[in-house]
Amino acid sequence: MYALKFAAAALVASTAFAGAAVARDQVKVVGSSTVFPYSQAAAEEYANKTGNPAPVVESTGTGGGFKVFCGGIGPDFADITGASRAIKDSEAELCASNGVTDISEALIGYDGLSIAHARSAPEMDLTEEQIFKALAAELPDGNGGFVANPNKKWSDIDASLPDFDIIAFGPPPTSGTRDAFVELVMHDGCSELPGMADLKKSDGDKWEEVCSRMRQDGPFVEAGENDNLIVQRLEADANAVGIFGYSFLYENNDKLKAVLVNGVEPTFDTIADFSYPVARPIYFYVKNAHRDVIPGMKEFLAEYLSDSALSSDGYLPERGLTPLSDEKRMEVQKNVAEGKKLGS
């Protein structure tokens, strides 16, 4: 019955193109705000080289992108989605339930999840433990329980830190950047606190809850999927910090500077060798059923994955992408060109 259900879904989805294949003549790309500028740059380059309409690129967040991408097959659904993390099992299941069963994954490079502030702000060097103590909803009370985070100023955490209010603009729960921040910073910082390693062993669900939940009493502000708005807010408030992908810091380095994490500044080199502790891979995903139907899709994929885009001297690293090794890039190019199916 389970197999029949998916087979039926795939049959219904496949007929979606039958009378509507030419309903649009532009590739549609959704997904991560971190991947957005790279997709946009590839779209512009494709349009300039071919004279064809540029793909429509929309910043929906990683989670939001997968919801749209996995909605079905046909011109009403996106062809490609960018992601600042790998696809989750639940998202792959959503895709499969809607007939989206043939997907290719493209690792396009690496990104450092940056904490940044205005150039006029004082220098900051934070440990992951200090970041957790600033932004977690609850902290251990020292007696086996937890209390609402009492820290209002950075100096409440450590007297050596600035004596001004904690204000951090960050991504919403639908964002892959938020997922990465929780996993790579909050979890690591939480694990440094007394008793948390034991809690993880004895009650993993409670550890996950405490170590993942961001505070909602003011110091952490969900700023939506538009990272440019965070940049504007940081310019307006030198005491605030923002959380976003390295490309936005790179593109706005005349306005912003990095907060060091564990003494390391995010750069191409520190992200590539993972000495910067908040580095992550970034991807896009391709709906293979659309390749031969949506005009220009094959050509756009070839442009996006070309050496001129992804190599160390390509136009995407010029915009802040930390490139893959030559060997890895060629492997990704081959797999996507051949339509290698996710999981195969």
Disulfide bonds with the S-S distance in Angstrom:
Cys70-Cys95 1.96
Cys190-Cys211 1.98
